[in-house]
């Protein structure tokens, strides 16, 4: 009899556990901000090529295949002005886009905002800091973006301008010199982040909480949507703020007004302080989406972030919430890994499979850097894996590193494929 009572007690306990889990899942589905508001684990590895900590994450099995039966697939390429000449002349663009058409790509992401300059003639840039286009000779007396759109649309490409630098600008750029109070700081008062092989890039970050910064970035994006026949606009991992920033005078005063005069924590990883600053980025994302849709309701808002935990822990970027709230139409998650198991685990994460029920979710695949070659077998394996996990496609970073490998890319993209769109998602 005692054994029977023990078994009954265990059954009741299991029922209670299942009920609790069911309630928790229901809350996360109906109130997703409850899940993302929790502080991500601080020991998540960075978005680097070799991510050893991913080995602790088991690769899920039996994932549902929800790819539409019409074989839509996003096939994109980022076109940049760094270590690449594709944007530097009309003939270069014509040759590149004709080549990408032959290889059966369907989407172009040309950068239009890099290093604190626009790469197209901008009245907004001229108004805010007196330089209407990047002053290098290659952009003089031409409109690169207008050319990319005209040539791309003639070949049936979607053309989605990429605001690559987001909230970044170069230290000493005309924008920073004109508006030094727009730049946010670390707690020790420093501002600069060094990047590049020889630390040649000195980068600073604009303050997403500052109304003037918000207006500038919104004006810049809306200008592109109004002036050009674009299919969308794209932001990436630079649309955020490094976690150690936020100690400028404006942000401190704003925090104090909203927190009873209390100063921000000295520890920049303090969970409440992180959430408060992340909300400033989210508020800016909401304003950008609304401004874009007010001008052109069918204009896609595309986002190319790092994986979820890294995005939040390093850049206060809560893209998971943005997708759930309807402020992102297309997600291209940057998964720059050289280990196929790590790559697969990243794509199999539950939040990506979950997002695919709402929007198009593709993967950013690294095809090389100036200082690093990526073997074609790795690229082929990652494309194969993304298809096996039923992702909506991929975009390659970046055009110049496709290299002299046309035959290999032709074998990957052997049949033409239309881009996925919201109608495809709704039919799943």
Buried (B, 14 or more C-beta within 10 A) or exposed (E): EEEEEEEEEEEEEEEEEEEEEEEEEEEBEEEBBEBBBEEBEEEBBEBEEEBEEBEEBEEBEEBEEEBBEEEBBBBBBBBBBEEBEBBBBEEBBBEBBEBBBEBBBBBBBBBBBBBBBBBBBBEBBEEBBEBBBBEEEBBEEBBBBBBBBBBBBEBEBBBBBBBBBBBBBBBEBBBBEEBEEBBBBBBEEEBBBEEEEEEEBBBBBBBBBBEBBBEBBBBBBBBBBEBBEBBBBBBBBBBBBBBBBBBBEBBBEBBEEEEEEEEBBEEBEEBEBBBBBBBBBBEBBBBBBEBBBEBBEEBBBBBBBBBBBBBBBBBBBBBBBBBBBEBBBBBBBBBBBBBBEBBBBBBBBEBBBBBBEBBBBBBBBBBBBEEEEBEBEBBBBBBEBBBEBBBBBBBBBBBBBBEEBEEBBEEBBEEEBBBBBBEBBEEE
